[in-house]
Amino acid sequence: MSTYTEENQVITYDEVVDTETGEITQHVTSQTITSRKFYKTHEEFIQIYLEDMSGLLSITSKSELQVLCLLWKYSTYNENDKGNCVLITPKIVNDIVNETGLVTQSVRNVISSLVKNPKKLLIKDPQFRSTYYLNPQYFFKGALKDRPKVMQVVLSYVNDNE
């Protein structure tokens, strides 16, 4: 889990005057060190459900796993949206090409194979050309309370596409 720590230090001094010499000295009367850790929110992580890990076992190549991992990275979550959304634009394809070393057509073929996968790892939006969803049965990005709603909406696309 990604964290960062912030520390604050407060030192309080009291001035004491020596009555014989008139010398002013400082004495530390208190010292406070505050340390706080900050954690990234749930929305910044993607969850993989181990009980449904069989979905990943249907992956047939290293290329499919590489592209799927990058699609996880590029997926977005919005409470008002359907969740787990990936807009596969030419820029995203180019980024995947650069990160994996695959050629553009191979990336497109892998995306197609993830859609055709028997586990439906990637679901094509029937209305919008470059819009896909990660199957929330296996992967989810966002608040846990929203997962049932996203599963209902996104999995309805599976039924529409069959």
N, C-alpha and C positions, 0 to 999 in steps of 0.2 A: 504494500500500500504506500502510496506516495505521501510524504509528509514534509513539512518544514517547521522549524522551531524559531520562535521569536523570544528573545530574552531582554528584560529591562532590569536595570540596576539603579536603586535609589539609596544614596548614602546621606545621612543626616549628621551634621557636626554641631557641637555646642562650643561656644567660645568661653574660655575660663580665664579670668584675669588674676594673676598672682598679685596679692595685695602688698607684698613686700617689695617686689621688683617692678611691678607694673606691666610685666610681660603678659602678652595675650597668647594663649595656647588654644589649640583646637583638639577636641576629643571626639572620636566617633561615638555617637550615642546609639545609632541604629543603622542597620544595613538590611535592605530588602532586595532580594533577587527574585524576579518573577519570570517563569518560563512557561510558555504556552505552545502547544503543538497544534498545527492546523492540518486537517485531512481533506483530500479531495472528496467531492460529493459523489453520491451514487450515480448521478447522471454522467459522470466522466468515465465510468467503467462499463465494460460489457460483461454480462454474466453468462456463463455456460453451464447448462444443467446436466450434471453428471448422470442422473438417472436416465436421460435420453441421449447419452453419449453414442448410442448406436447410429445416430445421424452422421456423426463424424466418421464412423467406421465404414460408411458407404462411399467415402471419398476414394477415388481410384488412382490418384496421382499426386505427386509432390506439388505440381503446378496448381492443382485444385486447392490444396491446403494453403499455399502461399497467397493465392488470389482471395480466398475466403477470409483469411486473416486480415488482409488489407481492406476488404469490404467491411469487416467489423470496425476497423479503424476509421473508415470514412462514413460509417453510418451515423445518422443523427437521431436525436430524440427530442420531441416537442410534445408537451402535454396535450396540446390542441390538435396535434397531427396523429397519424396512425402509428407512429413509433417505428423504430428499427429501419428507417427509410435510408436507402442509398440511391442517390442520383448519379448514375453512371454516365458522366459527361466525357467528352473527348479529353479534358484535362485530367480527370480521374483515371481514365484508361492510360494516358501518358505517364502519370505518376506510378501506376502499377507496373507498366513496362520498365520504367527507370529503376524501381525498387526490386523487381524480380529478375530482370534480365531476359524476360520473355519477349517475343515479338508481338506487335499489336494484334495480329490475327489470332495468335495463340491465346491471348487474354480474352478476346471476344469468344473464342471457342470454349474456354474454361467457364466463362459466365453462362454461356448457353448450356453447358453440361451440368452446372449447378442448378439451373432452373429445371432441367429434365431429370435430375437426380430423383430416384424413387422416394427419398426422404424429404424432397422439396426444401432443400436447404436455402434456396434463394427463390423468392416468389415475385413474378412479374406483375406489375400493376396493369390491369386490363385497359385502363383509360389513358395512361401516359407512357409514352414511348421509352424514355430512359429511366423510369422510376421502378425500383425494385425494393423488396423488403426481406430482411433476414427473418427466417422462420422463428417466431417467438417461442415455439415449442422447444427449441434447442438453444437459442441465444436471445438475450434481452438487454437492452440499454435503456436505463431510466429508473424511475421509482417503482418499487415492487408493487405498490398499490395499483399501478396502472397496467400491469402485465395482463390481467384477465381481459380488460377492455381491448388491448392491442391484439391479444390472441384471437379474440372473437372477430375483429375487423379484418386482420391480415389473413387469417385462415379461411375467411369467406372467399378471398381471392383464389385460394387453392381450389375450392369447389367451383368457382366461376370459370377457371381455366381448364377444368377437366372435361 
